[in-house]
Amino acid sequence: MSQDSIDPIAAHLAQSLAGLERATQDSALLAAARKIAAVFVTALRAGNKLLIIGNGGSAADAQHIAAEIIGRYKQDRPAYAAIALTTDTSALTAIANDYGFEQVFTRQVAGLGNRGDVLLALSTSGRSANILAALRTAREHGLLTIGFTGARGEALGALCDHLLVAPSDDTPVIQQIHLAVAHGICDEIEQSLMREGARK
């Protein structure tokens, strides 16, 4: 089969499947995901909130994850506090205009974050300046810091209490792994907190 005859849709699905299979067998990724789920459960149980940031496709994933947590994932249950800092166009444009794009998340973390809250930062490259700045600010304000990145973004770990590394260097595949893992974490959050609620 010539290069010109390769079906790009089938090729992408095959790449995605291969990435997810690598993730399924990645013991470090699975251990990190379980620890991150436990951190989220502990924070939400204590009445703290989850702040989520990302750029581009990761901004959309931030909104998706926040919606699963504050709305519901699979089960009817109480709302849990999660905010995507990618959604307020007035705040984003005002901050970018007045302070520069690097500060669009930093200012929101400083204004909305409290000690004990959790900042989840999605960055496929691990090098986005506004993500790194927000993680630094989160640490200064006593937030726990979580990073989701790709195989080339491990340097992000220097600013994160916990880091999940998708075993890929292909941006779309990294994002798909991030969202698949996030869905699993949402399931763990619901099951853990609902079990606790049932025992009360």
C-alpha positions as CSV (number, residue, x, y, z in Angstrom):
1,M,0.0,0.0,0.0
2,S,1.5,3.3,-1.0
3,Q,1.8,6.3,1.4
4,D,-0.9,8.1,-0.5
5,S,-3.4,5.3,-0.1
6,I,-3.1,5.1,3.7
7,D,-6.4,6.0,5.4
8,P,-5.5,8.8,7.9
9,I,-8.6,8.1,10.0
10,A,-7.7,4.4,10.4
11,A,-4.0,5.4,11.0
12,H,-5.0,7.8,13.7
13,L,-7.2,5.3,15.4
14,A,-4.4,2.7,15.3
15,Q,-2.0,5.2,16.8
16,S,-4.5,6.1,19.5
17,L,-5.1,2.4,20.3
18,A,-1.4,1.8,20.6
19,G,-1.0,4.7,22.9
20,L,-3.8,3.6,25.2
21,E,-2.4,0.1,25.2
22,R,1.0,1.4,26.3
23,A,-0.8,3.5,29.0
24,T,-2.7,0.4,30.2
25,Q,0.6,-1.4,30.8
26,D,2.5,1.6,32.2
27,S,2.9,0.8,35.9
28,A,4.3,4.3,36.7
29,L,1.3,6.0,34.9
30,L,-1.2,3.7,36.7
31,A,0.5,4.3,40.1
32,A,0.5,8.1,39.5
33,A,-3.2,8.0,38.5
34,R,-4.2,6.2,41.6
35,K,-2.3,8.6,43.8
36,I,-3.8,11.6,42.0
37,A,-7.3,10.2,42.4
38,A,-6.6,9.8,46.2
39,V,-5.3,13.4,46.4
40,F,-8.5,14.6,44.7
41,V,-10.8,12.6,47.0
42,T,-9.0,13.9,50.1
43,A,-9.2,17.5,48.9
44,L,-12.9,17.3,47.9
45,R,-13.8,15.4,51.1
46,A,-12.3,18.3,53.1
47,G,-14.3,20.9,51.2
48,N,-11.5,22.1,49.0
49,K,-11.7,22.6,45.3
50,L,-10.0,21.5,42.1
51,L,-8.7,24.2,39.7
52,I,-7.9,23.0,36.2
53,I,-5.8,24.7,33.5
54,G,-4.5,24.0,30.0
55,N,-4.1,25.6,26.6
56,G,-5.8,24.7,23.3
57,G,-7.1,21.1,23.3
58,S,-6.0,20.8,26.9
59,A,-8.1,23.9,27.7
60,A,-11.1,21.9,26.3
61,D,-10.1,18.9,28.4
62,A,-9.9,21.1,31.5
63,Q,-13.5,22.1,31.0
64,H,-14.5,18.5,30.3
65,I,-12.9,17.3,33.5
66,A,-14.4,20.1,35.6
67,A,-17.9,19.3,34.2
68,E,-17.6,15.7,35.1
69,I,-16.7,16.5,38.7
70,I,-19.1,19.4,39.4
71,G,-21.9,17.8,37.4
72,R,-21.6,14.1,37.4
73,Y,-19.6,11.4,35.8
74,K,-21.9,8.3,35.9
75,Q,-23.9,8.6,39.1
76,D,-26.3,11.0,40.7
77,R,-24.5,12.4,43.7
78,P,-23.6,15.7,45.4
79,A,-21.7,18.3,43.4
80,Y,-18.0,18.5,44.0
81,A,-16.1,21.7,43.6
82,A,-14.1,21.9,40.3
83,I,-13.4,25.0,38.2
84,A,-11.8,25.2,34.7
85,L,-9.8,28.5,34.6
86,T,-10.0,28.4,30.8
87,T,-13.6,29.6,30.5
88,D,-14.0,33.2,31.6
89,T,-13.2,35.2,28.5
90,S,-13.4,38.5,30.2
91,A,-10.8,37.5,32.8
92,L,-8.6,35.8,30.3
93,T,-8.5,38.7,27.9
94,A,-8.2,41.4,30.6
95,I,-5.3,39.6,32.3
96,A,-3.6,38.9,29.0
97,N,-4.0,42.5,28.0
98,D,-2.9,44.0,31.3
99,Y,-0.3,41.5,32.4
100,G,0.6,39.3,29.4
101,F,-0.6,35.9,28.4
102,E,1.9,34.2,30.7
103,Q,-0.2,35.4,33.7
104,V,-3.7,34.4,32.5
105,F,-3.8,31.4,34.9
106,T,-1.5,32.8,37.6
107,R,-3.8,35.7,38.4
108,Q,-6.8,33.3,38.7
109,V,-5.0,30.9,40.9
110,A,-3.9,33.7,43.1
111,G,-7.4,35.1,43.4
112,L,-9.4,31.8,43.6
113,G,-7.0,29.3,45.1
114,N,-6.8,28.6,48.8
115,R,-4.4,26.4,50.9
116,G,-5.5,22.8,50.5
117,D,-7.0,23.3,47.0
118,V,-5.5,21.3,44.1
119,L,-4.3,22.7,40.8
120,L,-4.4,20.3,37.9
121,A,-2.2,21.5,35.0
122,L,-2.6,19.9,31.6
123,S,0.4,20.5,29.3
124,T,1.3,18.0,26.5
125,S,4.8,19.6,26.1
126,G,5.4,20.4,29.8
127,R,6.9,23.7,28.7
128,S,4.0,26.2,28.4
129,A,5.0,29.4,30.2
130,N,1.6,30.2,31.5
131,I,1.3,26.7,33.0
132,L,4.7,26.8,34.6
133,A,3.9,30.3,36.1
134,A,0.6,29.1,37.5
135,L,2.2,26.0,39.1
136,R,4.7,28.3,40.8
137,T,2.0,30.6,42.1
138,A,-0.1,27.6,43.3
139,R,2.9,26.3,45.4
140,E,3.4,29.8,46.8
141,H,-0.3,29.8,47.9
142,G,-0.3,26.3,49.5
143,L,-2.1,24.5,46.7
144,L,-1.3,20.9,45.8
145,T,0.0,20.7,42.3
146,I,-0.7,18.0,39.8
147,G,0.6,17.8,36.2
148,F,-0.5,15.8,33.2
149,T,2.1,15.8,30.4
150,G,3.7,13.7,27.6
151,A,6.9,11.7,27.3
152,R,8.9,14.9,26.6
153,G,7.4,16.9,29.4
154,E,8.8,15.3,32.5
155,A,10.6,18.5,33.5
156,L,7.2,19.7,34.6
157,G,7.6,17.4,37.5
158,A,9.9,19.9,39.3
159,L,6.8,22.0,39.9
160,C,4.3,19.2,40.7
161,D,3.6,17.2,43.8
162,H,2.4,14.4,41.4
163,L,3.0,14.0,37.7
164,L,1.3,11.8,35.2
165,V,3.3,11.2,32.0
166,A,1.4,9.8,29.0
167,P,3.7,7.4,27.1
168,S,3.6,9.3,23.8
169,D,5.2,12.3,22.2
170,D,2.2,12.8,19.8
171,T,0.0,15.7,21.0
172,P,-3.4,14.2,20.0
173,V,-2.5,10.8,21.5
174,I,-1.2,12.4,24.7
175,Q,-4.5,14.4,25.0
176,Q,-6.5,11.2,24.5
177,I,-4.6,9.4,27.2
178,H,-5.0,12.3,29.5
179,L,-8.8,12.3,29.1
180,A,-9.1,8.5,29.4
181,V,-7.1,8.6,32.6
182,A,-9.1,11.6,33.9
183,H,-12.4,9.6,33.2
184,G,-11.0,6.8,35.3
185,I,-10.1,9.2,38.1
186,C,-13.6,10.7,37.9
187,D,-15.0,7.2,38.4
188,E,-12.8,6.7,41.4
189,I,-13.8,10.0,42.9
190,E,-17.5,9.2,42.6
191,Q,-17.2,5.7,43.9
192,S,-15.0,6.7,46.9
193,L,-17.1,9.7,48.0
194,M,-20.4,7.9,47.5
195,R,-19.2,4.9,49.5
196,E,-18.3,7.3,52.3
197,G,-21.6,9.1,52.0
198,A,-23.4,5.7,52.3
199,R,-21.6,4.9,55.5
200,K,-22.7,8.1,57.3
